[in-house]
Amino acid sequence: MSQDPARVSVRILDRDYMVACPHEERPALLDAAEYLNARMREVRDSGKVVGLDRIAVMVALNMANELLQVRERGSRVAVEAGDKVRALRERVETALGHSQPLEL
């Protein structure tokens, strides 16, 4: 039996927004709204960007850039880990003197 989504009020740059989300995601939504509000306040308070829509776009671009950088780092880590696992498997196979690859 599915529950109706929760209606959650979030405040961003002194404006209230009602957002529907599953009950179990409410804490994550509130954390995200708090983070977004803080980032938007930083941009607004810098005085370099004026207007809510421009502030939102600048913050969105910065956050998208950060996300892409994290994904890129994650991809590199996965490749490096795979390389290390292959090298370790080869060393184990050599040490055991098996001519057939080990099943992992």
Backbone torsions as a table, in degrees:
resi	resn	phi	psi	omega
1	MET	NA	120.3	-178.3
2	SER	-89.2	144.7	178.8
3	GLN	-92.9	154.6	174.1
4	ASP	-68.4	148.0	178.7
5	PRO	-62.6	149.3	176.1
6	ALA	-75.9	145.7	173.3
7	ARG	-99.8	116.2	-174.8
8	VAL	-117.3	133.1	176.9
9	SER	-95.6	126.5	175.6
10	VAL	-121.9	149.3	-178.9
11	ARG	-116.8	121.1	-180.0
12	ILE	-130.3	122.2	-177.1
13	LEU	47.7	52.6	175.3
14	ASP	63.8	19.6	175.2
15	ARG	-122.5	138.6	178.8
16	ASP	-94.2	138.8	177.8
17	TYR	-130.5	135.4	174.4
18	MET	-95.7	128.2	-177.1
19	VAL	-128.7	134.2	175.2
20	ALA	-92.6	134.8	176.5
21	CYS	-156.5	157.6	176.2
22	PRO	-59.4	147.4	-177.2
23	HIS	-54.5	-41.2	-176.2
24	GLU	-70.6	-15.2	179.6
25	GLU	-97.2	0.0	-177.1
26	ARG	-57.1	-48.5	179.5
27	PRO	-59.7	-39.9	179.5
28	ALA	-66.3	-38.7	177.8
29	LEU	-63.1	-44.7	179.9
30	LEU	-64.0	-39.5	176.4
31	ASP	-63.5	-43.1	-179.7
32	ALA	-63.9	-42.0	179.9
33	ALA	-64.9	-40.0	178.5
34	GLU	-64.1	-42.8	178.8
35	TYR	-63.7	-46.3	179.3
36	LEU	-61.7	-43.8	179.3
37	ASN	-59.7	-44.1	180.0
38	ALA	-63.0	-44.6	179.9
39	ARG	-63.4	-42.2	-179.4
40	MET	-67.7	-35.9	176.3
41	ARG	-64.3	-40.5	178.2
42	GLU	-58.4	-46.6	-178.9
43	VAL	-66.1	-45.3	179.9
44	ARG	-61.3	-45.4	-176.3
45	ASP	-70.7	-18.1	177.3
46	SER	-68.8	-23.2	178.7
47	GLY	78.4	2.0	-177.1
48	LYS	-87.5	-20.3	-178.1
49	VAL	-127.0	131.0	-178.5
50	VAL	-118.3	139.4	177.4
51	GLY	100.9	132.8	-176.3
52	LEU	-58.1	-43.2	-178.3
53	ASP	-65.5	-39.2	178.8
54	ARG	-69.1	-39.0	176.7
55	ILE	-61.6	-45.9	-179.4
56	ALA	-61.5	-41.6	-179.6
57	VAL	-66.8	-42.8	179.7
58	MET	-62.6	-44.1	179.4
59	VAL	-65.4	-42.4	179.2
60	ALA	-61.2	-43.0	177.9
61	LEU	-62.9	-43.3	178.9
62	ASN	-63.5	-43.2	-179.5
63	MET	-68.5	-37.9	177.1
64	ALA	-64.0	-41.4	177.6
65	ASN	-62.0	-44.3	178.3
66	GLU	-61.8	-42.0	178.9
67	LEU	-61.4	-45.4	179.7
68	LEU	-63.5	-38.0	177.4
69	GLN	-65.1	-41.1	178.5
70	VAL	-64.3	-43.0	178.0
71	ARG	-61.0	-42.8	-179.9
72	GLU	-62.4	-44.9	178.1
73	ARG	-62.3	-40.9	178.7
74	GLY	-62.4	-40.0	178.4
75	SER	-64.3	-43.1	179.1
76	ARG	-63.6	-41.4	179.5
77	VAL	-63.2	-41.8	179.8
78	ALA	-63.0	-41.9	178.9
79	VAL	-65.3	-44.9	179.8
80	GLU	-63.4	-41.0	179.0
81	ALA	-64.1	-42.5	177.6
82	GLY	-60.6	-42.8	178.0
83	ASP	-62.1	-42.1	-179.4
84	LYS	-67.4	-39.0	178.2
85	VAL	-64.7	-43.2	177.9
86	ARG	-61.3	-44.3	-179.7
87	ALA	-64.0	-40.9	179.0
88	LEU	-65.6	-41.3	178.3
89	ARG	-61.6	-42.8	179.0
90	GLU	-62.6	-40.1	178.4
91	ARG	-64.9	-40.9	179.0
92	VAL	-64.7	-44.4	179.6
93	GLU	-61.1	-42.0	179.3
94	THR	-65.9	-44.0	-179.1
95	ALA	-63.6	-35.3	-179.8
96	LEU	-83.1	-12.3	178.6
97	GLY	72.1	22.0	178.2
98	HIS	-84.3	140.4	176.5
99	SER	-90.2	-15.2	179.0
100	GLN	-102.1	145.1	179.6
101	PRO	-64.5	147.2	175.7
102	LEU	-76.4	145.6	173.9
103	GLU	-87.7	125.8	178.1
104	LEU	-111.3	NA	NA
